[in-house]
Amino acid sequence: MEHAVIPNPVIDQGVLLIQNPHLEPFVLTILRSDGRIIYTQDLKAAQPEIRLDLPHDALSPAGIYFYRIQSAKQFYMGKFIRI
């Protein structure tokens, strides 16, 4: 599963792109740099490429954020900056 936040750094609006060729269901979690979970969503993939708008209201204050993508078989992490 390939993934990226575009643009990075995020200024006003960001998009998380996830390539999910096997259409696996997964859980997306976004965390602040202090480890606090600010967003969680269960996703069932209906297409191999998923574009998710990042929850702008949850991405405050500016700083470093991490995201976790967890399926039944695999676990992925990434980070992005909100300025």
Secondary structure in CASP SS format (residue, H / E / C, confidence):
PFRMAT SS
TARGET T0000
AUTHOR 0000-0000-0000
METHOD secondary structure of the structure
MODEL  1
M C 1.00
E E 1.00
H E 1.00
A E 1.00
V E 1.00
I E 1.00
P C 1.00
N C 1.00
P C 1.00
V E 1.00
I C 1.00
D C 1.00
Q C 1.00
G C 1.00
V E 1.00
L E 1.00
L E 1.00
I E 1.00
Q E 1.00
N C 1.00
P C 1.00
H C 1.00
L C 1.00
E C 1.00
P C 1.00
F E 1.00
V E 1.00
L E 1.00
T E 1.00
I E 1.00
L E 1.00
R E 1.00
S C 1.00
D C 1.00
G C 1.00
R C 1.00
I E 1.00
I E 1.00
Y E 1.00
T E 1.00
Q E 1.00
D E 1.00
L E 1.00
K C 1.00
A C 1.00
A C 1.00
Q C 1.00
P C 1.00
E E 1.00
I E 1.00
R E 1.00
L E 1.00
D E 1.00
L C 1.00
P C 1.00
H H 1.00
D H 1.00
A H 1.00
L C 1.00
S C 1.00
P C 1.00
A C 1.00
G E 1.00
I E 1.00
Y E 1.00
F E 1.00
Y E 1.00
R E 1.00
I E 1.00
Q E 1.00
S E 1.00
A C 1.00
K C 1.00
Q C 1.00
F E 1.00
Y E 1.00
M E 1.00
G E 1.00
K E 1.00
F E 1.00
I E 1.00
R E 1.00
I C 1.00
END
